[in-house]
Amino acid sequence: MAKVELKQPIVNEIKELLTDAQSAVLVSYRGISVEEDTAMRKELREAGVEYKVYKNTMIRFAVKDTEFEPLSADLTGPTAIAVSKTDATAPARILAKYAKNIEVFSLKSAVVEGTFYDKDGVQVIASIPSRDELLAKFLGSIQSPITNFARVIKQIAEKDGEAPAEEATEAAE
């Protein structure tokens, strides 16, 4: 069996992983301990992020002629890829947290929603809260003025309700 036939299933696996993906982040994982790697993989899995280590040439073949092709420039040295199909910022956010704490672990580049980002760009993407956090903040900011308005209306209604009651008792006397 030729080498190409052996490698084609791996390339197809990577292509399938990247199909409909919102983001893909490349990291250099050299020197990360087993404990750190296990904790990171668990957190990524809980966030719905696929984290895999492939040979650079396999990734290069898989991303050719796709929106993820710009990642090819950073396929040097030990490289892992984190892919999310649901939350575009989750891989960058989680991996950046570990890159900050682990000196030898570093972000390389990413493609998020079709846009290529270098190492510095990935750091900026990592600072964006998740979609759920953004929605919660948005709803909180909408709810606050409405709640305050309701309190004011209630106080006005109570005040207006008390005034006629006082006038009625004075008139009765």
N, C-alpha and C positions, 0 to 999 in steps of 0.2 A: 504494500500500500504506500502510495506517495505521501510525502510530508504535507502537501497541500490538502489532501483528503483528510488527514488527521487534524489539521488546524481549522478547517472550514467550520466544523460544529462550534468551536469556541468563538470564532468571528460571528457566526449567526446568533450565538447566545448573547454576545455583547450588543449586536444590532437590535435584538429583541428587547434587551434591557433598556436601550435608549429610545425605542419606539414610544411615542407619546409622552416622553419625559419632559417635565417642566424645567429641570435643571440637572446639570452634571458638574461635579467638582473633582478636580485632581489634587491629590496630596502626596507628599513624600513621607513615607511611613518609616524610614530607616531609623532604627534605634528605639522604637516604642516598646515598652515592656508588655508582657503578656497580660498583666493585670489591667494596665491602661487600655490596651487594645480590646480586651473583653468588655470593659465598662463602656468604652466608646461604641463598640458594635451593638451592645444592648440598647443604648440610648438612641442610636440611629435606627435600629429595628423598631423600637417603640414609636418613633416618629414616621414610620413608613418609608424609610430610606434604605435602598439597597447599597451595600458597601462591599466591593469585590476587589481582589488583586488579580490582575491579568498581566501578561507580557505586553510590553509597550507596542511591539509590532502587531499584536492581535488587535489592540485598541485602535492603532493607526489604520489598519485595514477596515475595521468596523465603522469608524467615523468618516471615512472617505466619502465625499460627495453628500454629506449631511450638514445640518446646522451646527453640529458638534466638531466639524473638521478643524476649526482654529485651535482646538486642544492639542492637536498633533505636535505643535511647536514645543510643548512642555512635557512630552513623553520621553524623558531621560531619567535614568536612575530608577530606584525602586518606586513604583507608582501604584496607587490605589485610586479607584474611582467610586464616588458616591453619587447615586442617582435617585431623584425623587420624581414621582409622577403626580403627586398631590400638592405638596407644599414647596413652592419654588425656592424659598429661603432656608428651609430646614437643614439641608446638607451643609451649607456654608456656615449657618449659625452654630450648629453642633460641632463641626470640625474646627472652627475658629476658636471655640472655647477650649478645646483640647490643645490646639496649636499654641495658645497663650500659656498654658500650664506645662507643656512638654517641649523643652528647648529644641530637641532634634526633630520633632514632628512639624511639618510646615505645609501651608497651602501653596499650590502652584498656580492654578487658574480655574476658570469656570465658564460655563455657558448657562445663562439663566434666561429662560423664556426667549431663546433665540439670539441673545446678545452675549458677546464674548467679554469676559472680565479678566484682567491680569491679577496678580497677587494682591495689589492694593485695592482693586475693585472688589475682590472677593471679601476683603475685610469690611468694606462699606456695605455690601449685601448682607454680611453676617450681622450687622448692627440693626437691620430692619426687623421689627418684631414679626411674629407669625401672623397669619391671616386672622386666626381666632383672637389673638391679642389686640390686633388693630380694630376688629369689629367690636370687641368689648369696650375698648376706649371710645370708639365712635358712639356706641349706644349710651355709654355713661355720660358723654358730653351732651348728647341730645336730651337724655333723661333729666339731667340736673336743672336746666332752665325750666323745663315743664314742671318738675316737682316744686321749684321755687314759685312759679306762677300759680300753681294750685294752692300753695300755702297762703299766698297773698289774697287770692280770691276767697278762700275759706275765712281768713281773718276779716276781710271786708264784709262778707256775708254774716259772720258772727256779730260784728260791730253794728251793722245795719239791723240785725235781728234784735239786739239788745236795746237800741234806742227806742223803737216803738213800744217795746215792753215796758220801759221806764216811763214813757209818756202816758201809757195806758194806766199805770198804777197811780201816777200823779193826778190824772184826770178823775180817777175813781175816788180820790180822797177829797 
